[in-house]
């Protein structure tokens, strides 16, 4: 996907939401707890098949809930940060 395509950033952030959620050992249901987001909404965000858009506020909430700096969801290269966490991006 081209970086000039608006879906590019959604795809990157969605992939990383799932990556960090699994790193924190949370289910989609647990991630949606205490928020206005349903488990289905979280599932749509993480799905490769569904092009679910979401707001900056949504990303901010998820970053707080996962205790991951918000910039790691959108930054181009996070290999250094992942290494520090003992992770790899798939």
KEPAVO-488098 format. One record per atom (N, C-alpha, C, O): residue number from 1; chain; atom name; y negated, z, x negated. Coordinates in Angstrom, 1 decimal. Atoms other than C-alpha are relative to their C-alpha. Layout:
# residues N
> NUM	A	CA	Y	Z	X;
...
This chain:
# residues 90
> 1	A	N	1.2	0.0	-0.8;
> 1	A	CA	0.0	0.0	0.0;
> 1	A	C	-1.2	0.0	-0.9;
> 1	A	O	-1.3	0.6	-1.9;
> 2	A	N	1.3	0.2	0.7;
> 2	A	CA	-3.5	-0.9	-1.2;
> 2	A	C	-0.9	1.3	0.2;
> 2	A	O	-1.0	1.8	1.3;
> 3	A	N	0.9	-1.2	0.0;
> 3	A	CA	-5.9	2.0	-2.1;
> 3	A	C	-1.2	-0.2	0.9;
> 3	A	O	-1.8	0.7	1.4;
> 4	A	N	1.1	0.3	-0.9;
> 4	A	CA	-8.6	0.2	0.0;
> 4	A	C	0.4	0.1	1.5;
> 4	A	O	-0.5	0.0	2.3;
> 5	A	N	-0.4	-0.1	-1.3;
> 5	A	CA	-6.5	0.5	3.1;
> 5	A	C	-0.1	1.5	0.5;
> 5	A	O	0.4	2.4	-0.3;
> 6	A	N	0.2	-1.4	-0.4;
> 6	A	CA	-7.4	3.6	5.1;
> 6	A	C	1.3	0.8	0.2;
> 6	A	O	1.3	2.0	0.0;
> 7	A	N	-1.3	-0.7	-0.2;
> 7	A	CA	-3.8	4.4	5.8;
> 7	A	C	0.6	0.5	-1.3;
> 7	A	O	1.5	1.4	-1.3;
> 8	A	N	-0.5	-0.4	1.3;
> 8	A	CA	-3.2	4.8	2.1;
> 8	A	C	-0.2	1.6	-0.2;
> 8	A	O	0.8	2.2	-0.7;
> 9	A	N	0.3	-1.4	0.2;
> 9	A	CA	-4.8	8.3	2.0;
> 9	A	C	0.8	0.9	0.9;
> 9	A	O	1.3	2.0	0.6;
> 10	A	N	-0.8	-0.7	-0.9;
> 10	A	CA	-3.0	9.4	5.1;
> 10	A	C	1.5	0.1	-0.5;
> 10	A	O	2.1	1.1	-0.4;
> 11	A	N	-1.3	0.0	0.5;
> 11	A	CA	0.3	8.3	3.6;
> 11	A	C	0.2	0.9	-1.2;
> 11	A	O	1.2	1.7	-1.2;
> 12	A	N	-0.1	-0.9	1.1;
> 12	A	CA	-0.3	10.2	0.4;
> 12	A	C	-0.1	1.4	0.4;
> 12	A	O	0.8	2.2	0.0;
> 13	A	N	0.1	-1.4	-0.4;
> 13	A	CA	-1.4	13.4	2.1;
> 13	A	C	1.2	0.4	0.8;
> 13	A	O	1.7	1.5	0.7;
> 14	A	N	-1.2	-0.3	-0.8;
> 14	A	CA	1.5	13.2	4.6;
> 14	A	C	1.2	0.3	-0.9;
> 14	A	O	1.9	1.2	-0.6;
> 15	A	N	-1.1	-0.1	0.9;
> 15	A	CA	4.0	12.8	1.8;
> 15	A	C	-0.1	1.4	-0.7;
> 15	A	O	0.9	2.1	-0.9;
> 16	A	N	0.2	-1.3	0.7;
> 16	A	CA	2.5	15.8	0.0;
> 16	A	C	0.1	1.2	0.9;
> 16	A	O	0.5	2.3	0.5;
> 17	A	N	-0.1	-1.1	-0.9;
> 17	A	CA	2.3	18.0	3.1;
> 17	A	C	1.5	0.3	0.1;
> 17	A	O	1.9	1.5	0.0;
> 18	A	N	-1.5	-0.3	-0.1;
> 18	A	CA	6.1	17.6	3.5;
> 18	A	C	0.5	0.6	-1.3;
> 18	A	O	1.3	1.5	-1.3;
> 19	A	N	-0.4	-0.5	1.3;
> 19	A	CA	6.6	18.1	-0.3;
> 19	A	C	-0.3	1.5	-0.1;
> 19	A	O	0.6	2.3	-0.5;
> 20	A	N	0.4	-1.3	0.2;
> 20	A	CA	4.6	21.3	-0.4;
> 20	A	C	0.6	1.0	1.1;
> 20	A	O	0.8	2.2	0.8;
> 21	A	N	-0.6	-0.8	-1.1;
> 21	A	CA	6.0	22.6	3.0;
> 21	A	C	1.4	0.4	-0.5;
> 21	A	O	1.8	1.5	-0.3;
> 22	A	N	-1.4	-0.3	0.4;
> 22	A	CA	9.5	22.3	1.6;
> 22	A	C	0.0	0.9	-1.2;
> 22	A	O	0.9	1.7	-1.4;
> 23	A	N	0.1	-0.9	1.2;
> 23	A	CA	8.4	23.9	-1.7;
> 23	A	C	-0.2	1.4	0.4;
> 23	A	O	0.4	2.4	-0.2;
> 24	A	N	0.2	-1.4	-0.5;
> 24	A	CA	7.2	26.9	0.3;
> 24	A	C	1.1	0.5	0.9;
> 24	A	O	1.1	1.6	1.5;
> 25	A	N	-1.2	-0.3	-0.9;
> 25	A	CA	10.5	26.8	2.3;
> 25	A	C	-0.4	0.4	1.4;
> 25	A	O	0.1	1.3	2.0;
> 26	A	N	0.4	-0.1	-1.4;
> 26	A	CA	8.8	26.5	5.6;
> 26	A	C	0.5	-1.1	0.9;
> 26	A	O	0.6	-2.2	0.4;
> 27	A	N	-0.4	1.1	-0.9;
> 27	A	CA	10.0	24.6	8.6;
> 27	A	C	-1.3	-0.5	0.6;
> 27	A	O	-2.4	0.1	0.5;
> 28	A	N	1.1	0.6	-0.7;
> 28	A	CA	7.7	22.4	10.6;
> 28	A	C	-0.5	1.0	1.1;
> 28	A	O	-1.7	1.2	1.3;
> 29	A	N	0.3	-1.0	-1.1;
> 29	A	CA	7.8	25.1	13.4;
> 29	A	C	-0.8	1.1	-0.7;
> 29	A	O	-1.8	1.6	-0.1;
> 30	A	N	0.7	-1.1	0.7;
> 30	A	CA	6.7	27.8	10.9;
> 30	A	C	-1.4	-0.4	-0.4;
> 30	A	O	-2.3	0.4	-0.3;
> 31	A	N	1.3	0.5	0.4;
> 31	A	CA	3.9	25.6	9.6;
> 31	A	C	-1.0	0.0	1.2;
> 31	A	O	-2.2	0.2	1.0;
> 32	A	N	0.9	0.1	-1.2;
> 32	A	CA	2.6	25.1	13.1;
> 32	A	C	-0.3	1.3	0.6;
> 32	A	O	-1.3	1.4	1.5;
> 33	A	N	0.2	-1.3	-0.6;
> 33	A	CA	2.8	28.8	14.0;
> 33	A	C	-1.5	0.5	-0.4;
> 33	A	O	-2.0	0.2	-1.4;
> 34	A	N	1.3	-0.5	0.1;
> 34	A	CA	-0.6	30.5	14.5;
> 34	A	C	-1.1	-1.1	-0.1;
> 34	A	O	-2.2	-0.9	-0.6;
> 35	A	N	1.0	1.1	0.0;
> 35	A	CA	-2.3	27.1	14.8;
> 35	A	C	0.0	-0.6	1.4;
> 35	A	O	0.7	-0.3	2.3;
> 36	A	N	0.1	0.7	-1.3;
> 36	A	CA	-3.3	24.8	17.6;
> 36	A	C	0.9	-1.3	-0.1;
> 36	A	O	0.9	-2.1	0.8;
> 37	A	N	-0.8	1.2	0.2;
> 37	A	CA	-0.9	22.2	16.1;
> 37	A	C	1.5	0.2	0.4;
> 37	A	O	2.1	1.3	0.2;
> 38	A	N	-1.4	-0.1	-0.5;
> 38	A	CA	2.5	21.6	17.7;
> 38	A	C	1.0	-0.4	-1.2;
> 38	A	O	0.5	-1.1	-2.1;
> 39	A	N	-1.0	0.5	0.9;
> 39	A	CA	5.7	21.1	15.7;
> 39	A	C	0.1	-1.5	0.0;
> 39	A	O	0.3	-2.1	-1.1;
> 40	A	N	-0.1	1.4	-0.2;
> 40	A	CA	5.8	17.6	17.0;
> 40	A	C	-1.2	-0.7	-0.8;
> 40	A	O	-1.0	-1.8	-1.4;
> 41	A	N	1.1	0.6	0.8;
> 41	A	CA	2.3	16.9	15.5;
> 41	A	C	0.3	0.1	-1.5;
> 41	A	O	0.0	-0.9	-2.2;
> 42	A	N	-0.3	-0.1	1.5;
> 42	A	CA	3.4	18.2	12.1;
> 42	A	C	1.1	-1.0	-0.3;
> 42	A	O	1.0	-1.7	-1.4;
> 43	A	N	-1.1	1.0	0.2;
> 43	A	CA	6.6	16.0	12.4;
> 43	A	C	-0.6	-1.4	-0.1;
> 43	A	O	-0.2	-2.1	-0.9;
> 44	A	N	0.6	1.3	0.0;
> 44	A	CA	4.4	13.0	13.2;
> 44	A	C	-0.8	-0.2	-1.3;
> 44	A	O	-0.8	-1.3	-1.8;
> 45	A	N	0.7	0.1	1.3;
> 45	A	CA	2.2	13.7	10.2;
> 45	A	C	0.9	-0.3	-1.1;
> 45	A	O	0.6	-1.2	-2.0;
> 46	A	N	-1.0	0.2	1.1;
> 46	A	CA	5.2	13.9	7.9;
> 46	A	C	0.8	-1.3	0.1;
> 46	A	O	1.4	-1.7	-0.9;
> 47	A	N	-0.9	1.1	-0.2;
> 47	A	CA	7.0	10.9	9.4;
> 47	A	C	-0.5	-1.3	-0.7;
> 47	A	O	-1.7	-1.6	-0.7;
> 48	A	N	0.4	1.3	0.6;
> 48	A	CA	7.1	7.6	7.5;
> 48	A	C	-0.1	-1.0	1.0;
> 48	A	O	-0.8	-2.0	0.8;
> 49	A	N	0.0	1.0	-1.1;
> 49	A	CA	7.6	5.8	10.8;
> 49	A	C	-1.3	0.1	0.8;
> 49	A	O	-1.7	-0.9	1.4;
> 50	A	N	1.2	-0.2	-0.9;
> 50	A	CA	4.6	7.3	12.6;
> 50	A	C	-1.2	0.0	-0.8;
> 50	A	O	-1.3	0.7	-1.9;
> 51	A	N	1.3	0.0	0.7;
> 51	A	CA	1.1	6.5	11.4;
> 51	A	C	-0.9	1.0	0.8;
> 51	A	O	-1.8	0.6	1.5;
> 52	A	N	0.8	-1.1	-0.7;
> 52	A	CA	-0.4	9.9	12.6;
> 52	A	C	-1.2	0.3	-0.8;
> 52	A	O	-1.1	0.7	-2.0;
> 53	A	N	1.2	-0.4	0.7;
> 53	A	CA	-4.0	10.4	11.6;
> 53	A	C	-0.2	1.4	0.3;
> 53	A	O	0.3	2.0	1.3;
> 54	A	N	0.4	-1.4	-0.2;
> 54	A	CA	-5.4	13.9	11.3;
> 54	A	C	-1.3	0.2	-0.7;
> 54	A	O	-1.8	-0.5	-1.5;
> 55	A	N	1.4	-0.3	0.5;
> 55	A	CA	-8.7	15.5	10.5;
> 55	A	C	0.0	0.8	-1.3;
> 55	A	O	1.1	1.3	-1.7;
> 56	A	N	0.2	-0.8	1.2;
> 56	A	CA	-10.0	17.1	7.4;
> 56	A	C	0.3	1.5	0.3;
> 56	A	O	0.8	2.2	-0.5;
> 57	A	N	-0.3	-1.4	-0.4;
> 57	A	CA	-9.8	20.4	9.3;
> 57	A	C	1.4	0.3	0.1;
> 57	A	O	1.9	1.4	-0.3;
> 58	A	N	-1.5	-0.2	0.0;
> 58	A	CA	-6.1	19.9	9.9;
> 58	A	C	0.5	0.1	-1.4;
> 58	A	O	1.3	1.0	-1.7;
> 59	A	N	-0.4	-0.1	1.4;
> 59	A	CA	-5.6	19.3	6.2;
> 59	A	C	-0.4	1.3	-0.6;
> 59	A	O	0.4	1.9	-1.4;
> 60	A	N	0.5	-1.2	0.6;
> 60	A	CA	-7.7	22.3	5.3;
> 60	A	C	0.9	1.2	0.5;
> 60	A	O	1.3	2.0	-0.3;
> 61	A	N	-0.9	-1.0	-0.6;
> 61	A	CA	-5.6	24.5	7.7;
> 61	A	C	1.4	0.0	-0.7;
> 61	A	O	1.9	1.1	-1.1;
> 62	A	N	-1.4	0.1	0.6;
> 62	A	CA	-2.3	23.2	6.2;
> 62	A	C	-0.1	0.5	-1.4;
> 62	A	O	0.8	1.2	-1.9;
> 63	A	N	0.1	-0.5	1.3;
> 63	A	CA	-3.6	23.8	2.7;
> 63	A	C	-0.1	1.5	-0.1;
> 63	A	O	0.5	2.1	-1.1;
> 64	A	N	0.0	-1.5	0.0;
> 64	A	CA	-4.4	27.4	3.5;
> 64	A	C	1.3	0.6	0.3;
> 64	A	O	1.8	1.5	-0.3;
> 65	A	N	-1.3	-0.5	-0.5;
> 65	A	CA	-1.1	28.0	5.3;
> 65	A	C	1.0	-0.2	-1.2;
> 65	A	O	1.9	0.7	-1.3;
> 66	A	N	-0.9	0.3	1.1;
> 66	A	CA	0.8	26.5	2.3;
> 66	A	C	-0.5	0.6	-1.3;
> 66	A	O	0.3	0.7	-2.3;
> 67	A	N	0.6	-0.6	1.2;
> 67	A	CA	-1.5	28.2	-0.3;
> 67	A	C	0.1	-1.0	-1.1;
> 67	A	O	0.5	-0.7	-2.2;
> 68	A	N	0.1	1.1	1.0;
> 68	A	CA	-2.0	24.9	-2.1;
> 68	A	C	-1.4	-0.5	0.1;
> 68	A	O	-1.9	-0.8	1.2;
> 69	A	N	1.4	0.5	0.0;
> 69	A	CA	-5.5	23.7	-3.1;
> 69	A	C	0.0	-1.4	0.7;
> 69	A	O	0.8	-2.2	0.5;
> 70	A	N	0.1	1.2	-0.8;
> 70	A	CA	-6.6	21.0	-0.7;
> 70	A	C	-0.1	-1.3	-0.8;
> 70	A	O	0.4	-2.3	-0.3;
> 71	A	N	0.1	1.2	0.8;
> 71	A	CA	-7.4	18.5	-3.4;
> 71	A	C	1.4	-0.5	-0.5;
> 71	A	O	1.5	-1.7	-0.8;
> 72	A	N	-1.3	0.5	0.5;
> 72	A	CA	-3.7	18.3	-4.4;
> 72	A	C	0.7	-0.9	1.1;
> 72	A	O	1.6	-1.6	0.8;
> 73	A	N	-0.5	0.8	-1.0;
> 73	A	CA	-3.0	16.6	-1.1;
> 73	A	C	-0.5	-1.5	-0.1;
> 73	A	O	0.1	-2.4	0.5;
> 74	A	N	0.6	1.3	0.1;
> 74	A	CA	-5.3	13.7	-1.9;
> 74	A	C	-0.2	-0.6	-1.4;
> 74	A	O	-0.4	-1.8	-1.6;
> 75	A	N	0.2	0.4	1.4;
> 75	A	CA	-5.7	13.6	-5.7;
> 75	A	C	1.0	-1.0	-0.4;
> 75	A	O	2.2	-0.9	-0.1;
> 76	A	N	-0.9	1.1	0.4;
> 76	A	CA	-4.2	10.5	-7.3;
> 76	A	C	1.1	0.5	-0.8;
> 76	A	O	2.3	0.3	-0.5;
> 77	A	N	-1.0	-0.4	0.9;
> 77	A	CA	-2.3	12.1	-10.1;
> 77	A	C	0.1	1.6	0.0;
> 77	A	O	-0.8	2.2	-0.5;
> 78	A	N	-0.1	-1.4	0.0;
> 78	A	CA	-1.0	15.6	-9.6;
> 78	A	C	1.3	0.5	-0.8;
> 78	A	O	1.8	1.6	-0.6;
> 79	A	N	-1.2	-0.3	0.8;
> 79	A	CA	1.9	15.5	-12.1;
> 79	A	C	-0.2	1.3	-0.8;
> 79	A	O	0.8	2.1	-1.0;
> 80	A	N	0.2	-1.2	0.7;
> 80	A	CA	0.3	18.3	-14.2;
> 80	A	C	0.1	1.2	0.9;
> 80	A	O	0.8	2.2	0.5;
> 81	A	N	0.0	-1.1	-1.0;
> 81	A	CA	-0.1	20.6	-11.2;
> 81	A	C	1.5	0.2	0.5;
> 81	A	O	1.9	1.3	0.6;
> 82	A	N	-1.3	-0.1	-0.5;
> 82	A	CA	3.4	19.8	-10.0;
> 82	A	C	0.9	0.7	-1.1;
> 82	A	O	1.8	1.5	-0.9;
> 83	A	N	-0.7	-0.6	1.1;
> 83	A	CA	4.8	20.6	-13.5;
> 83	A	C	-0.2	1.5	-0.1;
> 83	A	O	0.7	2.3	-0.3;
> 84	A	N	0.4	-1.5	0.0;
> 84	A	CA	3.0	24.0	-13.4;
> 84	A	C	0.8	0.7	1.1;
> 84	A	O	1.1	1.9	0.9;
> 85	A	N	-0.8	-0.6	-1.1;
> 85	A	CA	4.8	24.7	-10.1;
> 85	A	C	1.5	-0.2	-0.1;
> 85	A	O	2.2	0.3	0.7;
> 86	A	N	-1.4	0.3	0.2;
> 86	A	CA	8.1	23.5	-11.4;
> 86	A	C	0.6	-1.0	1.0;
> 86	A	O	1.7	-0.9	1.4;
> 87	A	N	-0.4	1.0	-1.1;
> 87	A	CA	8.2	20.5	-9.0;
> 87	A	C	-0.2	-1.4	-0.6;
> 87	A	O	-0.7	-1.6	-1.7;
> 88	A	N	0.2	1.4	0.3;
> 88	A	CA	8.4	16.8	-9.1;
> 88	A	C	-0.4	-0.7	1.3;
> 88	A	O	0.1	-0.3	2.4;
> 89	A	N	0.3	0.8	-1.2;
> 89	A	CA	6.9	14.3	-6.7;
> 89	A	C	1.0	-1.1	0.2;
> 89	A	O	1.3	-1.8	-0.8;
> 90	A	N	-1.1	1.0	-0.2;
> 90	A	CA	9.5	12.1	-5.1;
> 90	A	C	-0.5	-1.3	0.5;
> 90	A	O	0.2	-2.2	0.8;
